[in-house]
Amino acid sequence: MAISFLNWLNERGTALNECSQHDIDAWYAGGRSTRQHAERFLYWARSNKLTPQLSIPRHTTGTYELVGEDERLHIIRALLLQDDLPAVHRVAGCLLTLYGQSITRIVALTIDDVRATNSAVSVKLADTWVDRPDPISHLLREHLAKRPNTSTASNAALRWLFPGRMPGEHLDRQTVIDALRHAGIPTRAVRNSTWQQLVRQAPPQVFSHRLAVSKQYPHPASNCHTKEHLVTGY
């Protein structure tokens, strides 16, 4: 995986010492779950100052947290109907709790992945467009109209759906995770529970094509919660 990562960087015309947070996020969001195994190399490179101080998504093993369905529905209602959080975090939280998207993938979305018309708002998470019902479509329209961090000249033309504070960069994944956790939303547990709920409704293959997440997930009747079966990561 270390060799694959270096080859991938080279194809992007980027040297290891020039690797940015955007490169790290794109690496984790743009391929198979085996990409997470590059983390040891990335931690080593960071500690030896071969890269900047980048945020590396954590990969853990063992039993994974879950939340009850009532708690998950309560979180969804709070994100959709309450304005305690900024719209940017509410939208990110909805994509996490409704569609099981990782925070790494969410922050790497662009405005080209959202299509808004007078009648509907659609988001492209994989190879198909999926219409979003109200009130999430209203929330997305509000966010698109008032995307933060776009008032400066360097960021005015950014196409990130979630522009970051640094010029040219999207929002840092850890910033979103911290904001959601501060609001009482356990990001990993919610995502795991979302995928358990989704595979009760349709085969995992359906959602892998529509939502761009690995097919490796336990059957609803299975009690297996090991890393080989659960969709992992933030």
C-alpha positions in Angstrom: 0.0 0.0 0.0 2.9 2.4 0.6 4.2 1.7 -2.9 0.7 2.1 -4.3 0.3 5.4 -2.5 3.7 6.7 -3.8 2.8 5.7 -7.3 -0.6 7.3 -7.0 1.0 10.6 -5.8 3.5 10.4 -8.7 0.6 10.1 -11.2 -0.8 13.3 -9.7 2.6 15.0 -10.2 3.1 15.4 -6.5 6.2 14.6 -4.5 5.9 13.1 -1.0 7.1 16.3 0.7 4.4 18.2 -1.3 1.6 16.0 -0.2 -1.4 18.0 1.1 -4.4 17.3 3.2 -6.4 17.3 0.0 -4.2 14.5 -1.4 -4.7 12.4 1.7 -8.5 12.9 1.7 -8.6 12.0 -2.1 -6.5 8.8 -1.5 -8.9 7.5 1.2 -12.1 8.6 -0.6 -11.2 7.5 -4.1 -10.5 3.8 -3.9 -11.0 0.4 -2.1 -11.0 0.0 1.7 -7.5 -1.6 1.4 -6.1 1.9 1.0 -6.5 2.4 4.7 -3.5 0.1 5.1 -1.2 2.9 3.9 -1.7 4.5 7.3 1.5 3.0 8.9 3.6 4.4 6.1 1.9 7.8 6.4 2.4 8.0 10.1 6.0 7.0 9.7 6.5 9.7 6.9 4.8 12.3 9.0 6.9 11.5 12.2 10.1 11.7 10.1 9.1 15.0 8.6 8.9 13.6 5.1 5.4 15.1 4.8 3.7 18.1 6.4 1.7 17.5 9.6 -1.3 15.9 7.9 -4.5 14.5 9.4 -4.6 10.7 8.7 -7.9 8.9 9.1 -7.7 6.3 11.9 -8.2 2.6 11.2 -9.2 0.6 14.2 -9.9 -3.1 14.6 -12.2 -5.2 16.8 -15.9 -4.6 17.7 -17.5 -1.5 16.3 -19.9 0.8 18.0 -23.5 1.1 17.1 -26.4 3.3 18.1 -30.0 2.2 18.4 -32.4 3.0 15.5 -34.5 5.3 17.8 -31.3 7.3 18.6 -30.3 7.4 15.0 -33.7 8.8 13.9 -33.5 11.3 16.7 -30.2 12.5 15.4 -31.6 12.8 11.8 -34.5 14.8 13.0 -32.3 17.1 15.0 -30.0 17.7 12.0 -32.9 18.4 9.6 -35.1 20.5 11.8 -32.9 22.3 14.4 -30.5 25.1 13.6 -28.2 24.7 16.6 -25.4 23.7 14.1 -24.3 25.7 11.1 -25.8 24.5 7.8 -22.4 23.1 6.7 -22.2 20.7 9.6 -25.9 19.8 9.3 -25.6 18.9 5.6 -22.4 16.8 6.4 -24.2 15.1 9.3 -27.2 14.3 7.1 -25.0 12.6 4.4 -23.4 10.6 7.2 -26.6 9.5 9.0 -28.9 9.1 6.0 -26.5 7.6 3.5 -23.6 6.2 5.4 -21.0 8.4 3.8 -17.6 8.8 5.4 -16.6 12.2 6.5 -13.5 11.9 4.3 -15.7 11.4 1.2 -18.2 14.1 2.3 -15.7 16.9 2.6 -14.2 15.9 -0.8 -17.5 16.5 -2.6 -17.8 19.4 -5.1 -20.7 21.6 -6.2 -20.6 19.5 -9.4 -21.9 16.6 -7.3 -25.0 18.5 -6.5 -27.7 19.4 -9.0 -30.5 21.8 -8.0 -33.6 22.5 -10.0 -36.8 24.2 -9.2 -38.4 20.9 -8.4 -35.7 18.8 -6.9 -32.1 18.6 -5.5 -30.0 15.6 -6.4 -26.6 14.5 -5.1 -24.2 12.2 -7.0 -22.4 10.0 -4.5 -21.4 7.3 -7.0 -22.4 6.7 -10.6 -26.0 7.8 -10.2 -27.9 10.9 -9.2 -30.2 10.4 -6.2 -33.0 12.9 -5.5 -33.1 14.3 -2.0 -36.5 14.9 -0.4 -37.5 17.8 1.8 -36.3 18.9 4.3 -32.8 17.9 3.3 -33.2 19.4 -0.2 -34.1 22.7 1.5 -31.0 22.4 3.7 -28.8 21.7 0.7 -30.2 24.8 -1.2 -29.5 26.9 1.8 -26.0 25.6 2.0 -25.3 26.1 -1.7 -26.5 29.7 -1.5 -24.4 30.6 1.5 -21.3 28.3 1.3 -18.8 29.5 4.0 -15.2 30.6 3.4 -15.9 31.9 -0.1 -15.7 35.6 0.5 -12.0 36.0 -0.2 -10.6 36.4 -3.7 -8.6 33.1 -3.4 -11.6 31.1 -2.5 -14.3 32.8 -4.5 -14.1 30.3 -7.4 -13.7 27.2 -5.3 -15.9 24.3 -6.4 -15.7 22.4 -3.1 -19.1 21.8 -1.6 -17.5 22.4 1.8 -14.7 25.0 1.2 -12.1 25.2 3.9 -10.4 28.1 5.6 -7.1 27.5 3.8 -6.9 28.8 0.3 -7.8 26.2 -2.3 -8.6 23.5 0.3 -11.8 21.9 1.3 -13.1 21.7 4.9 -10.9 19.6 7.2 -12.5 16.3 8.0 -11.5 16.5 11.7 -13.2 19.9 12.0 -16.5 18.2 10.9 -16.0 15.2 13.2 -15.3 17.4 16.2 -18.3 19.6 15.5 -20.7 16.6 15.2 -19.2 15.0 18.3 -19.6 18.2 20.2 -23.3 18.1 19.2 -23.6 14.6 20.6 -23.3 12.7 17.4 -21.0 9.7 17.5 -19.8 9.7 13.9 -18.5 6.1 13.6 -21.3 4.5 15.5 -23.9 6.4 13.5 -22.3 5.4 10.2 -22.2 1.7 11.2 -25.8 1.8 12.3 -26.8 3.5 9.0 -25.3 0.8 7.0 -27.0 -1.9 9.0 -30.3 -0.2 8.4 -29.6 0.2 4.7 -28.8 -3.4 4.0 -32.1 -4.4 5.7 -33.8 -2.5 2.9 -31.9 -3.7 -0.2 -28.9 -5.8 -1.1 -25.5 -4.2 -0.4 -24.7 -4.3 -4.1 -27.5 -1.7 -4.7 -26.0 0.8 -2.3 -22.5 0.2 -3.4 -23.4 1.5 -6.9 -25.6 4.3 -5.6 -23.6 5.4 -2.6 -20.0 4.3 -3.5 -19.3 2.2 -0.4 -17.8 -1.2 -0.2 -20.1 -4.2 -0.6 -18.4 -6.0 2.3 -21.1 -5.7 5.0 -22.8 -8.3 7.1 -26.2 -9.7 6.2 -28.9 -8.1 8.5 -29.3 -11.4 10.3 -25.6 -11.7 10.9 -24.1 -11.0 14.3 -20.6 -10.5 12.9 -19.1 -7.1 13.6 -15.5 -7.6 12.6 -13.5 -5.3 10.4 -13.7 -7.8 7.5 -17.4 -7.3 7.3 -18.2 -3.9 8.6 -17.7 -0.8 6.5 -15.1 1.1 8.6 -13.6 4.5 8.8 -15.0 8.0 9.2 
